[in-house]
Amino acid sequence: MQEAGAYYLQWLSHCQKEFHIVFEDIFSAHDSATLEQLKELSAKRRAIEESINETSSVTDAIAREMSGGLTSHCQQDLQKLELYLPLLANLVLHVESVSNRQRINQWISLLKIRWTSTLSSSSFFKITGPKFFQIDSLKFELGMTLFLYGAILHERAFEVLSEDLVQSANLLRKAAGVYNYLALEVLPSLQPMLPPEKPAEAVTRISSAMSLVCLAEAQAVTIKRAEENGSTGGLLAKLHYGISQLLDEAMTTLQWLLGDYKDISAHFVDFISSCKAIHELRSYKCLAQGHKLDGEVGIAIAVLRKASRYAQKKLPVEQSWKLIFMEEVNDVSEMLKKYEDENAFGWRKKIPLEDELPLPEGKIIVTLIPYQPERWERELAFKI
């Protein structure tokens, strides 16, 4: 999971782009305080925009000093987003309370809120450059910014993976909480105004799936820690199968969309199905090892034979994930040969049929960290 996830979602956070917006040029401020807040909002957004679009002229040394000493680009981006999001939430709150919807809608349309998508197949295969989606809603701006925030939390989790497994898992749980908040609190009200051609990131079920993916990856990090602490066999088998169950739920969530919304990158879908297959194979391996330690070599052989048959039907499409998957398949084959040889020349245990094996059991031990949005409650007044 870590191998494929690090590649895919780091790519996602670098490729999601936003289009330039100047709030004070569009919203007519009633007083100087409101004007200054709109300018601050534009400046905070511009800092994010220049960072993710890689157009900033600020040197690494100055960026580090401006962030209070943060050396990681991910940390700097997270800080920028955490400064922008409360201001944006405050603007959304005040704009929604204005009764003159015609004027507000006119202003929002003039903002030309545009973002690219990394999960839409129409964007993924666009050769002429990034495709921008424009949707005239501040909730769209909030949703896409939060989606980016979750992706960078994910990237930071892999940045610290080799140093701090607990922090890495918590960052992934935090990302899961961001996507869950998006799916429950932000995106539902946006759905009625989405045009037929929309970015996948603005679709509620996509965020639900992303929350499950991040939870699955948090459990994968937890397994790594359990292995370092000496856990083997049955517990690891249940934890790996728990990941498979989380990803199966994510796939089911996406399948609901395919009838009405087909513009989901096949790359993204293959990522989830590949990770599911990899962890199911690892579950079978750990289960077989547990049975072997208990002297149940026949059952261990039956489990590995089942794993081999499963692997034949689950080969990923993407080459990088295919290589990881084939490593697992080779491990299963070598383990199976070893166990069969040992059983033939020593143990001589009966090998049960596949339908005599107990059903796999999954265990999910991670939970999301709820996203608690900040809002800087500053009064905004507009000339309507």
ABEGO torsion letter per residue (X at the ends): XAAAAAAAAAAAAAABBBBBBBAAAABBBABAAAAAAAAAAAAAAAAAAAAAAGABABBAAAAAAAAGGBABAAAAAAAAAAAAAAAAAAAAAAAAABABAAAAAAAAAAAGBBBBBAABAAAAABAAEBBBBBBBBAAAAAAAAAAAAAAAAAAAAAAAAAABAAAAAAAAAAAAAAAAAAAAAAAAAAAAABBABBBAAABAAAAAAAAAAAAAAAAAAAAAAAAAAGBBEAAAAAAAAAAAAAAAAAAAAAAAAAAABABBBAAAAAAAAAAAAAAAAAAAAAAAAAAAAAGBAAAAAAAAAAAAAAAAAABBABAAAAAAAAAAAAAAAAAAAAAAAAAAAAAGBBBBBAAABBBBBBBBABBBBBBBBBBBBBBBBBBX
